[in-house]
Amino acid sequence: MRKLALIAILALLPAFASAAAPSEEDKLLAELKKAESPEIAKPIEDKLGQLFHASGSASVDLLMTRAGTALGQADNATARALIEAVTHVAPRFAEGWRTRAHMQRASGDDAGAMISLQRAVDLNPKHFTAMTELGEMLEDYGDKPGALKLYRRVLALDPQMKIAIERAKALTKEVEGQGI
């Protein structure tokens, strides 16, 4: 009995060790918070973008690549079908939903795009790009307090993101007024 208990405990140790170690994403986000300029932040943002784009599935990554190729060739129908396949087979892959939102917005489905962006943000609350895009859409549709909230969340992750800085500054005055 003791031997079984010891085996069970030893089997759990790698899970505890990996849970305690910060992920590559967390390390890059910590670096991003320390970046002192947009120029320093940009390569870190790019590395995070690559991490956000990696699904962990070779099949999903292939579908995403093929969708990008189809978009590059202006084959929107094929790209849309591929991205819908991505969100169907990998519904927890935030970047798939963000890409779907781009395609929905391009086709005039702003409501669908906002839903897809919200899904991306829900799945990956650190996806500052998806948050920024959703903030822009909320702002376009008049939800300025909601947009400001998102821009502030972006800036908590990426203090150097220029668009979030500019939009948060403008919306703070508009939404909260100017202090005395």
N, C-alpha and C positions, 0 to 999 in steps of 0.2 A: 504494500500500500504506500509506504514511504517512497519507494522507488518511483511509483507512478506520479506521486505528487511532485517529486523532484524533476522528473521529466517534463511535466506540465509547466512548471515554473521556468525551467531552462528554455522551453519552447517559446515562452512569452518574452524573454529578455531581448531578442532582436527588435521586437515591436516597440518595447519601451525605449530602447536606445534610439531607434529611428524617429520616434515621436519627439524625443528631446532635442535632436539635432535640427538646426534651422535648415529649411529648404533653400535651394538656389534662388528661388523667387524671393524669399524673405531676406536673404543676404543682399540681393540686388536692390530691394526696396529700402533696406537700411542705408545702402550707399547713396541711393537716390535722395533720401532725406538730408544727407550731408552735403550734397552737391551745392556748390556756391554760385553756379551760373548755369544758364541754359546750355552753354557749350559743353560743360562738364556733364550735365544731366543727359544730353542727347545719346551718347553711346550706351549709357545704362538703360535708358528708355528703349533703345533698339534691342538690347539683349532681353529685356523683359518682354518685348513684343514677340521675339522669337520663342520664348518660353510659353507665352499665351497661345501662340500658333501651333505648338506641338501638342497633339492630342494624346500621345501615348499609344496610339494604334496605327500601325503601318497602313491599314486599309483606309482609315479615316484621313490620314495624312495624304494618301494618294488621291482620295476623292477631293480634298481641298486643293491639291496641286492642279488636278484636272479642271476643277471649277475655275481656278485662277487663269489657266490657259484658255479656257472657253471664253471667259470675260475679256481677256486680251485680244481674242479674235472676234469680239462682238457677237458671240454666240450665246446670247442671254438665256435662251430657252434651255440649252444644255447646262449652263452654269447654274441656273435656278434649280433644275432637276437634281444636279449633283449636290448642291447645298441642302436641299430638302432631304436628300438621302442621308447626308451627314447628321442633320438634326434628328432624323428618325433613328438611325443606328447608334448615335452617340448623343443622346438628349442632355447629357451633363457636361458637354464640351462647350464652354462659353464662347470661344472664338467662332464656332460654327453658327451660333445664334447672332453674333455681331456681324458676320459676313452675310447672313440671311437678311439682317436689317438693312444693310447697304443695298442689297438687291431689291428689297421691298420699297425702300425709299426711292430708288431710281425708277421704279415702275409706278410711282405715285401712291403706293400703299403706306402712307405715313402712320396710320394707326397700327398696322401690322409691324412696321419698323420699330415703333416705340415699344410694343409688346416684346419683340425679339430682343431689343436692347435691354429692357428691364430684366428679361430672362438671363441675358449674359451677365448683368451686374449681380443678380441674385446668385448665380452659379459661381461667380468669381468676384467677390466684393473688393478685390484689389485691382481689377481690370480698369485702370484709370482712363484708358482710351474709350472704352464702352461708356463709362460714366460721363465723360466729356461730350460724346456724341449724343447721349440721351439728354444731357443738360441743354445742349444747343436746340434739340427738338422741343423740349419743354418750354424753353424760352421763346421759340418761334410761335408756339401755340398759346402763349400768354401765362404759363405757369412759372412766373418769375421766382416766387419763393422756392418752388421745387427745384428749379434750375440752380439757384444760388446754393441750396443745400448740397446738390451734387458737386458743384464746382468746389465747394469747401472740402468735401470728401476727397476730391481729386488732389487738392493742394495739401491735404494731410498726408497723402502718399507721395506726391510729386510736387514739392514746393516751387519748382522752376518751370512748370508747364505754363507757357506764355498765354495761351488762349484762356486757361482757367484763371490766371491772375487778372487778366484784362476784364473778363466777364464778371468775375466775382467782385471786382472793384466797382464796376459800373452798376451791377445789380444791388450791391450793398446800399449804395446811395438811393437807388430807386425803391427798393423794397423796405429798407429800414430807416430811410431818411438820413439827413446829415446831422451829426451830433452837435450839441451846443458848446 
